[in-house]
Amino acid sequence: MNKITQSQSHPDQLPPSRRADHRWLALALVCLVQFMVILDIAIVTLALPSIKSALGFSETGLQWVISAYTLTFGGLLLLGGRAGDLLGRRRVLIAGVAVFTGASLLCGLASSSGMLIAARAVEGAGAAIIAPATLAIVSTTFPDGAERNKAMGIFFAMGGLGPAVGVLAGGLLTSGPGWEWIFFINLPIGVLALLLAPRLLVESHAELGHRRFDAAGALLGTAGLSLLVYAVVSTNTHHWGSATTIGLLAGAGALLAAFLAIEARSRYALMPLGFFRNLTVSGANAVGLMLGTSIFAMFFFLSLYMQQVLHYSPTTAGLAFLVVAVLVAVFSGVGQAVVTRIGVKPVLAAGMVLIAASQLWFGRLPVAGSYGADILPGFVVVAAGLGLAFVSVGIAGLTGVRERDAGLASGLINASQQIGGAIGIAITSTVAAAHTAHLLGAGHAIGGALTSGFHVAFLVSAAFAGAGAVLAVALVGRGAARAIEPAPVAETA
């Protein structure tokens, strides 16, 4: 397995008395920041009805409270990742936190629908700067092997915890102090991070031999990814076969093709194509796309099922996800330990299989369902799958990556999951809405029609997760990320 070249500012070069504490304190800080970013994706879900009433959103406009964040987050991740490599990961992280925190304040103070959507777009841009920087800092702070796997296990537990805690916090805050507080909650976290980052994080740059920026690649790559996400999230307004959607997807494809053509020839490429010769990294991103596609849709439809069919309040629906948050933390610890012993492939494949199984379980939810008998068993299974999959896909996405490309690799694995999430919600929403409309037209009751539509969505989500398991087996290296003993000098040449 390729070793990662450590940067000159690695924490090991600090005085011995500070080495161990410094690493783990730095990890705690970047985990807190990453948690804030992931939390903000899901925390809005249960607040949407209150936001709609307060700011006068239309039905079609309301989706953009989520989509504006997703659009800039997914579109700018590659650029954010490479900016950290070139300009310094700590510096870029601090800038991203400042942007995100300021935008969160504006979201909470929003007095109109347009102001909230604009602020959410800026918030997503801040998240796109933060997310790859945090992961790159973890990968360059901890040496390859068992120690990094442990750190990654803790870090990616945030990825699994975020959606569950986000739905929980969104319900409690919306029912309590008001929807504005789903954004104001970011302010103390952001301020704390801005105060501690200069003290706890060591600056690192990629040793690229230059500081030139691939402006053409950045423009085309960002435009292509943003247009792709926009095309997908717009399918709630324009169906998949419409001229608008086809035109947007074709435009995104053309921009991304031009991006790849430039990257193949540029000496200062934003994303060198040789990066994808690492089959495990390529496979991890393919699985990450499937992971995002299935999981984001699952949280979305379970929230709707509990509120629209079981008539849970936002608080009750939020509290229902608490068990997922707790169990994801437990299984993330299990995941990193098992990856260290047996490698990432079997753990990642097992995680995706468990996620697929949970979606099949949710695909049979009854109209008059109960939490204990119908929802909780699926929660246990999906929490186990999330804990294993989030940790192992993140570790695989950085396996064998040189320190110079840590930000790029981090941005890419984040982008895969975010774009997958947008695609998953768009596809499952389309099929669920079409099936529900058909049943309502045939005279079925609203509860049964909604539930049947959700069943179809969960089955599609299960298919995506199953495809992720197949990709993990087919593409990810068998021994990737397994802890190994340091090799003798003669064997490392």
N, C-alpha and C positions, 0 to 999 in steps of 0.2 A: 504494500500500500504506500502511495506517495506521501512523503512527509510535508507538512506545511512549514515554509520558511518563516521563522519568527521575525517580527519587525524589530528595529533597533530600540524601540521604546517599550519593549515587553516588560511587564511587571517584575519578572525575575531579576531585572537589573536594579530594582530598588534595594535599599538596605535589607538584610536578612530578617530583621525584626518585623518588617512590614509586609513581607512577600505574601504569606498565606492569607492574612487578614485582608490585605488590599484586594486580592483577587476575588474573594467571596463577597466583600462589601461592594465591589464594582458590579459583580453579578447581580446582587440584590437590587442595585439601582437600575440597571438596564432591564431587569425583569419587571420592575415597577412601571417603568416607562412603556415597555411593550404591552403590559397588561392594560394600561390606559388606552392605548391605540386599539387593541382587540376589543376591549369593553365597549368602545364607542360605536362599533359596528352593530352590535346586538341591542344595546341599551335603548335605542330609539323605538324598537318594535312595538312594545306595549304602550308607548306614549303617543303613537300616531293618532288615535281618535281624539285625544285631548288637544294635540297640536292642530289638528284639522279644525276643531271648534274655535280655538283661541285665535288663530290667524286666518281663518276663512279660506282654507285650501279647498280646491276642487278634488274630485276623486282621482282624476288623472294627474293632477299636480302633486298630490300627497306622496306618491312614490319617489319623487325627487328629493325628499328629505333623506332618504337612504341612497338613492342613485347618484346624487351629486357628490356625496362622499366616496362612493365606490368608483365613480368615473375618474376623479383626480388621483385617488389612491392607487388604483390599478394602472392608470396610464403613466404615472410618474415614477413608479418603483425602480425601473431599470436605471433611469437617470439619477434618482436619489442614491442608489447603490454605488454607481460609478463616481458620483460626486464625493462620496465618503472616501473612496480609494485615493482620489486625486488631491482633495483639499484637507483631508484629515478626518477620521471618523468621529473623534470627540467634538471637534468644531462643528461638523455637520449635524451631529446629534443635538447639540445645544441650540443651533439655529432652528432645527425642526421642532424641538420642544417649545421654543418661543413662539413660532408660528401657530402651532397646534393650540397652545394655551390661550393666545390672543383670540384665535378664531372661536374657541369654545366660549369665551366670554361674550363675543358678539352673538353667537347662537342663542345663549340664554337671554340676551337683551333684545332679541329680534322682535320687532313690532309689526312685521308684515311677512307674507310668504316669500316674497322675493329676497328680502334681507336674510331670512333663515337659509334659503337654498344657496345663496352666494357664500354665506359664512360656512356652511357645510362643505362647499367645494374647497375653500381655503383650508379648512380643517383636514380634509382628505389629502391635500398637498403636503401639509405638515406631517401627516402620518406616513406618506410615501418617503419622506426624508428620514424619519425616525426609524421605521421598521428595519430596513437593511443595515443601518448603522448599528443598531443594538446587536443584531446577530453577528455582524462582522467583528464587533468588539469582543463578544464571547469567544468566537473562533480564534482570534489572535491573542487572547489573554490566557487561554488554557491550552496546554500541549495536547497533541493528538493522542487518543487512546482512552483509558478508563477515566481519567480526570475530566477530559473534555466531554465524554459521554455523560458523566454525572452532571456537569454544568448544563449541557444541552437538555438533559432530562428535566431539570428545574426550569430552564428557560421555556421549553416547549409545553410544559404544564400550563404556562400562561396562555398559550394558544388554545388549549382545550378548556381551560377555566373561563376564559374571556366571554365566549358566547353564553355559557350557562349563568355566570354571575351577572352578565349584562342584562339578560332577560329578567333575572331576579331583582337587580337594582332598579331597572326601569319600571317594573311594577310597583315597587315600594315607594320610589320617589314620585311617580306620577300620582299615586293615590294619597301621598303625604303632602310634602311642601309644594309640589306642582311640577309640571313637565320641564320647566326651566332648569331645574336642579339636576336633570340628567346631563346637562352641559356644565353647570357650575361645579359639579363634583370633580371635574378635571383640574380646576384652578389650583387647589392646594398641592395636588400631585405634581403639576407642572412647575410651580414655584419651587417646591422642594428639590425637584430634579435640576433646575437651573442653578440652585445654590450649591448642590453637592457634586454635580458633574465635574467642575474644574478641580475639585479636591480628590475625587475618587478614581477618575478615569485618566488613563495615560494615553496621550496622543499617539496615533500611528498613521502612517501613510503607506500606500503601495509603492514598492520600488520598481517603477515602470521605466526608469531611465529618461523620463520626460514629464512635463506637466501640461502637455497640450490637450486641448479638449476637442472631442469629435463633434463639432457643432452640427454638421449635416446629419450624422447618425442620431444624435440626440433629438433633433427636430423630427426626423422621419419616424424614429422608434416611438417617441412619445405620442406623436400624432396618430400613428397606426394603432397603438394599444388603446389610446383614448377613444378613437372612433370605433374600435371593436367593442369596447365596453358600452359605449353609447348605443351602438346598434342592438346589442343584446338587451339592455335595460329598456329600450324603446319599444320592445315587442309587446309590452302591455298596452301600447297605443296603436302600433302598426303590427299586424300579425306577421308570422315568419315568412309567409309566401308573398307578402306585399312588395310592390316595386320599391317602396322606401327602404324596407329592411334589406332587400337584396342589393340595392344600390349602396347602402351604408356598408354592408359586409364586403362587397366588391371593392369599395374604396379603401377599407381597412386592409384588405388583402394586398391591394396594389401598393399602399404605403409601406407595409411590412416587407413586401418583396423588394422594394427599392432600398429599404433599410438593410436587408441582408446582402444585397448587391454591393452597397457601399462598404459594409463591414468586411466583406471578403477582400476588398482592395486597400482599405485604409491602414496606414502604419500606426495610427492612434485610435484604433477602433473602440467604440463604446462597449461592444460585445464581440470580442474575437471569436470567430466561428470554430477555431480549434478547441475552444473551451468545451464543446460538445463531444469531443472524442472520448471524454470520460463517460462511459456508458452508464455508470452508477448515478452520476449527477444528472444526466439526461433522463434516465429512468425515474429518478426521484421527482423531477419536475413534472413528468407525465402523470405519476401517481398523485402528486400534489394537486394537479388540476382536477383529477377525479375526486380527491378528498374534499376539496372546496365545493365542488359541484354537488356532492351528496349532503354534506353537513350543513351548509348554510340553508339549503332548502328544508332540511329536517327541522331545524329550530323555527323557521318561519311558519311551517305548516302545523307543527305541534302547538305553537302559540295561538294560531287561528282556531285549531280544534278545541283547545281548552276554553277559549273565550266565546266562540260562535256556536259551538255544539254543546259543550258541557256547561256553558254560561258561568265560567269562573270570572271573578273580578281580576283586574290587573295585578293586584297584590297576591291573590291566591295562585294565579297562573305563574307569577314570578317565583313564589316560594316553591312551587312544584318542581322547579329546575334545580333546587338546592342540592339534591342528592347527586345530580350529575356533576356539579362543581366539586363536591367532596371526593367522589369516586375517581374523577379524572386526575386529581392530584395524586391519589394513591396509585393508580395504574401507570401514571407517568414515571413514578419512581421505579415501579416494576419494569417498565419498558426500557429505561436506560441501563438497568442492571443486566437484563437479559441480552440486550444488544451487545454489551461488553463481553458477554460469555459466548454467544453463538453467532454474532453478526447481525446485520441489519435486515437482510432479505426475509428470513422467516418471521421476524417480529413485525415488519411492515405488512407482509402478506396476511398474517394472522389478524392484525388490526383492521385491515380493510374487509376481511371476511366477517369479522364481528360487526362492523358497521353495516355491511350488507344484510346480515341476519337481523339486526335491530330494525332496519327499514322494512323487511318482510314482516316482522312482528307488528310494526305500526300500520302496515297495510291491511290489517284485519281489525282495527279499532272499531268498536260498536258505537251506535248512536247514543245509547244509554250506558256509556262506559263508566268505569270507576278507576280512580287513581291507583289503588293498590293492586287490583287484578289485571288491569289493561295497560296502564302507562308505566308503572314502576319497573316491571320486568324488562321492558325494552330500554328503559333508562340505564339499568345496570349493565346490560350488554353493550349499549352504545358508549357508555363511559369507559368500559374496558377497551373497546376498539379505539376510541379517541386517544386515550392515554398511550396506547402502543403506537398508533399511527402517527400522531403529531410529533412525538419524540423521534421515531425512526426515520420519518421522511425528512426531518430537518437535519439529522445527522448524515443521512445519505446524500443530501443536497450539498454538503460541504466536504464530503469524503475525497481526499486526494487533491483538493483545491489549493493552489498556491496562495500564500498570504497576499500577494499583489491583486488577486481576483476575489478576495473574501467579500468585499462589498457587492461586487457584481453577482456572485453566487447567492448572497443573501437577498438581494433585490429580486433575483430571478425566482427563487423558491417562494418568496412572498407573493410575487406577481402571479405565479401559477395558481396559488390557492385563492387569491382575490378574484382573478378573472374566472376561475372555476366557479366561485360562489355566485358571481353575477350571471353566468351562463346557467347554472343550476336552478336558481330562483326563476329566471325567465322561462326556461323550458318547462319546469314543473308547474309554474303558475298557468302557463298556456294550456297544458293538457288538463289540469284540474278544472280550470274555468270552463273549458269546452265540454268536459264530461258533466259537470254540474249543470250547465245551461241545458244540455240535452235532456237530463233527467227532469229538470224543472218544467221543460216544455212538454214532457210526457206525463206531467201531473204528479210527480213525486213530491213528498213533503220536503221543506227546506233543509231540515236537519239531516235527513237521509241523503239528499242530493249533495249537500256539502261534504258529508263524511265519505261518500262514494268518490267524490272528486279528489279528496285528500288521499284515499286509498291508491288511486292511480298515480298521484304525485310520489307517494312513498315507494311504489314499485319501480318507478323510473329512477328514483334516487338509489334504490337497491341495485339496479343494473349498473349505474355509474360506479358504485363502490365495488361491485364484483369485477368490473373492468379494471379498476385500480389494483385489485388483488392479482389479476392475471398479469398486468404490466409489472408489478413488483417481482413476481416470479420470473418473468421473461427477461427483464432488463437489469435489475439490480444485482451487483456482484455478491457472490455467496459469502465471502469473508469480510465484506466492507464494514468498517468501523469496529471490528472486533479488537479488543485490547490485546496488544502484543508486547512481549518483552523487548527492550532495546537490543538491536542487533549488534554484533561485533563490528568493528570498523571495517574489516575486510569484506563484510557481507553487504555493506551499505553503498558500495561504489556502483 
